[in-house]
Amino acid sequence: MKNKLLWLLFAFVTSSQTALSLEIPQLKPLQEQSQAAHLTAEVLTRYHYKPVKLDHTSSSKIFDNYLKSLDGQHIFFLQADIDQFSEARTKLDDAILKEDLAIPFAIFNLYQQRIVERTTYARSLLKKGFNFEKAESYQYTREKSAWAQSQDEINDLWRKRVKNDWLRLKLAGKDDKSIVGTLDKRYENTLSSIAKIKNDDVFQTFMNAYTMTVDPHTNYFGIRASEDFDISMKLSLVGIGAVLQDKDEYTTIRELVTGGPAALSGKLKVGDRIVGVGQSENKPTTDVMGWRLDDTVALIRGAENSAVVLDILPVEAGPDGQHKSITLTRKKISLEQQAAKKSIIEVKDGNINRQIGVITLPVFYQDFGARQKGDKNYKSATRDVSRLLDELKKAKVDSVLVDLRDNGGGSLDEAIELTGLFIDKGPVVQERDVKGNIKVDSDTNAGAAWKGPLGILINRGSASASEIFAAAIQDYGRGVIIGEQSFGKGTVQSVVDLDQLVKNDQPKFGEIKMTIAQFFRINGGTTQLRGVMPDISLPSASDTESFGESSFDNALPWSQIKAADFTPAGDLKALVPMLTASHDARINKDKDYQYLMEDIAEFNVQRKSNLISLNEIERRKEREVRDARLASRGKSSDTDKKSISSPSTATQSAAIQDDGLQSNERNIDSDLAMEKVRKNNKDILLSESAHILSDELNLLKTNPKLAASVLPNIKIH
């Protein structure tokens, strides 16, 4: 039966190749990948917090996950393809346990061929052009749509897709010749990227389709993915200090990191193209033209203090221009853009100016390896925040706001230690392991780094460690939680090195990030599914049906255990209604806030309709209405436009007109300029959060009795 399935899939692929006369390499699993899959199954079925037997039932779920990860928008496969796959639905468990991954690789090979077919068809449409006078619409999100039943149906879907691409460029002022050139190059790049796919990519995709059937936060990391995860946690790497991007088959410098070897050399500029990489001046360089970006990056990284030679085609040179050779010494590079940062917002309250210190924390990072080695200067979110708090105290801020929006978590230890900066000694979070044993994790350091008023800003993207921290601050009554309902991830993961498990000398099998426990608030509840509910709600454009723990069909349920023994630092119940009333009164008069509400409402209407007109007159009218609305806002706004942060809101995206281009299609300088504009847009929600903390200060200062009852141990300047 399995041979029959493989033969059918092979027949589909080879017939498609013949029709297109294209050579697409057939990817096959390596022996060590099949072994790693089996080893992963052994670990997950024995040691996971919620062990799931690998059988035909779980195979069916893996199958669905795999198809979703490949073609979640249902724009490549036909229903006939899915029907041909049906025999594989209950065979993926055997593929893993018997160490034979031929079936998932055959499915991927067909998927790869379908991409080539659809993209080739898209390019063919450019020769014909389009009629933009017709009344028709394009459905831009298709994950809930049925698979196309015929070639004609999927061709029509792609016709509308390409027509929309063309119309976006046309509305941005491009002429037909320019549009054809841009889109033809875009689709050519898609075909080029398909040819660069490796068996590691297929294996990584399939393994995550498996691991995420066990629970949403269990993942497989191949060797390169493991390295990237390690870099994201310690916020450092050894390299040259350049942000790179793939642009027209060139590895192009997008940004030079201040203080890094590339910037200090003075020999490299933004837009320079790296066409060769060597490991010393005495050895030949490797030509990396047309390489995948991650492969080029892997060559550039290396041991600290070692030399790397770059063959550079300068930004001002044409394709046949003169190259230059540059030798750099690799150094440890800190990824400061992901590190904690501080700013100060000045809020005017009548004749009083209040200083609100803001600490923005994108992730709960920690250099585990450096800490284990006893490095006294190891990188740590808590250490950085503690330093920033000292600086804010010297600046004599009146209150502190910790911005955790879109902070997806990180180190559990950091969440506990960070909480300790704002409370005295006490429990922070409870953990329940697979055996039902409950452990209380506590802050053991006496005193607090910040004893003044505190606010925590969260959104739907605040997850895991962010929720532990915010929940503890809320349970202690230590600070006001502002924003929207958080993600709802209440599980603890640990990384299992498969090579260490089987005592391999060299990395071969990768790692598993596996759920080992569930965490609970100190009040006994859990953030699982429900997340942290804010004390004061701010508007949200998040779609809770597709984003958040509740969007996963295999998420753990909400549950409750006994509360930990802790002493609250305050009780904000009497304060929150007053703050909410002041907030409501202010936003009703705040034009920028009302504009944001309008934008979110419009965005939600568009999302629900899931259709965009392909009629040029209609689209131009929509654009004119939007432009007029934005222009009128610019004239009537009487609010301070000072930049505060760089959030992701509907109003920021509206600030820059759609040019129809993808990031790698723009001139790098133009793309960076657009990025800067987005960052410099006023952060309305952060501004309002600062006003809420100013309201709190006003209430506490003018009502000592209230202050003594809600926050008895808080110092108010």
Phi, psi and omega in degrees: 000317181295319179298323178297316180298314180297321180297319180295316179296318179297320180297319178299314184293311184293324179293322179294321180296319180298319182296326184262349183055040179243145178259106176251120182298135178276118183275138181231149180287145173275156181301318182292335176290317177298321178293319179296323178297315179296316180297320177300316179298320179299317181291313185293323182283348180252322194241357179292153179301326179230077185303135178238125180295137178271101182218193183296327179295313179290330176301319179298322178289321176299317180303311180296318178297320182295313178298321180296320180290331179278310188222061183295336181266002177057048182241359180245308181282150168265163175301326179298324177296315181298320178297320179294330179285345193306326180292338180281345186307320183254018184245359183285334174294318177294323179302321180284310186289330180264007176055047177223097186264025182299320184295307179299328177289323177295320177298317180295319180299322177292319176302316180299320180293323178295324177298317179299315180299311183295319181291321177297320177296319179301317180296324181295332181290338183293336180285339186264330185076185186219156174261110183265013177267345180293150176266093177214162184231161179242129177271111190269349175235124190232017184295337179260003181273157177287157174294146177300138185273341185211168178295322179297320182294316182287330174296321179292323177299315180288329175301315180292325179297313180291323178299320178293319176302315181295315183295322178300317179291323179296316179294335178276003174098007180279145176274170187300319181298316179296320180297313179300317180298316181295311183289322178298319178294321179299313182288328175297319178296325176298314179297321179296320181292328178297321181292343182264358180294139182245166178296334175298322179295317180296314182297316179301316180296313181295318182295323177289331173298325177285304187300326183281356170281339178284309169198160189295343188244016173261125187225155173257137176240119169291180186299314181290321178296325178296318179297318180294321178296319179297318179298319182293332181276324182264354177055038176203157176207168176255119183191210184254351179079051177223136173271124186247154174217154178274123181218111178053048176075001177256142167277111191247139179283119180263329184202144174254127182284124180304129178086355179277164181305320181296314181291318183292334181294330183070010185254355183239149179228157172300131182101344175299146183248131178269114183250352177205149180225129176236160184261354173192165183289342184267358182241152181293151177276154176267127179289120182249012178299124180084000179287159168295146183300317184294330177290320177294317179300319180299325177289324183286323177289159180177197182288145179299138179073008175271160183267145172227135182253127181248129172268114190249133167258108187301154183302325184277351183272148174283179181304329181258017182289172182284132178275164171223147181256130182232129177254128179236156175256123182295138179225166175287125183249126176272133180272076189293339180294341178258002180275163178298142180225159179236156172206170179230130176253128177265124181247127178268125177235092186067238179267003184257134173254122180250142180257117178253115178279131181246130172244117179261122182237105183285333183201154177269087187264156173198136175275090185302315183299314180296322179294318180295329180280356179085017178293117183291343182251028181298148182287135184204135177300316182296317179299316180294317180295321178300317178296318180294324177297320177299319180293322179291325177294322177294330177279357177059047175291155182270332182207162180236135176242122177262117183266109181249020180297134179061019173274105185280003176117218184138231185284127176296319179302320180294323178297320180291312183292325178294320176302322181297343177288344186239355177230166170280184182304144178162169180294149180241319184205153176246144179238136174242122184271185185298334180271358180091001178288138182248129179240137178258121177264128188234156168276123185255002181269125180290146176083173181226148179285329177229119183251005181270184179302148189218143173227149178237126180255122182231162171217189183297336179276358177278118188221162169057249182301326176299321181287325176299312181295310182296320180295319180295316178300321179291315181294326177284350185067028187275331182205167181272128177266124186236143174132228180231168178304131184284182191299314181100026178267109182245036181237156183248132179246151174228147181268126178252119177276110183295328180290322176295325182298321181255011175061044173284139178286326182242147178300132186216322189255342180089199185224160173239128168267109193238139177289124182241348183199168173241137179258152182230148176293163178289346175275000176100341178279179176231155175276354181304129181071309187275337181067197175258127179269129182291154173287323178232122186272142173243158183294152184222142174258007183290143175261102185293342178286334183243354183221126183121163183302323182293347179279348179270134182279350180243024178289150176295149180285163173289144178208179185213146174231184179293141178294149175283164179273106181215158180249114180301147177273342180190181178216106188270007184303321181283337185275322187302314179301324179292317178295321179296319180296317178294319178300312181298318181295322183287314185292336177293339180254352184271109184297318180299320180294319179293324176298318179299317179299319178297316181297317180294318179299317179295318179300318180294323177296315180297319181296319181290325180288324176057028180224145175227135183293143175253015176267123186299318181298315180298316182294323178293321177297317178300318180294318180296319178297316180295316179297318180295320180296317180293322179295318180294326178295319181299326181282325188266344185293131178244022183261148178302129182264013184300136179290139178238316184202195181225074181279178175244099179227163181299325183291329176291317182294330179286343184290339180242125183292143180295122178259002177076002184259154169272161187305316184282001177264347181271157165301134185301319179299319180293319180295318178294324178295318178295320178297321179295321178299316179299317181293327184273357174295145181298132178270095187296319182289323177293319179299315179295324178297321177295322177295324178297318178291329175293320176301319180299315179300318180298316180295317183290324182284325184271350181225081183303326180295317177297316180300318181293332182273326184265325180220073188294336185255012184270137177268125180245125182283000000 
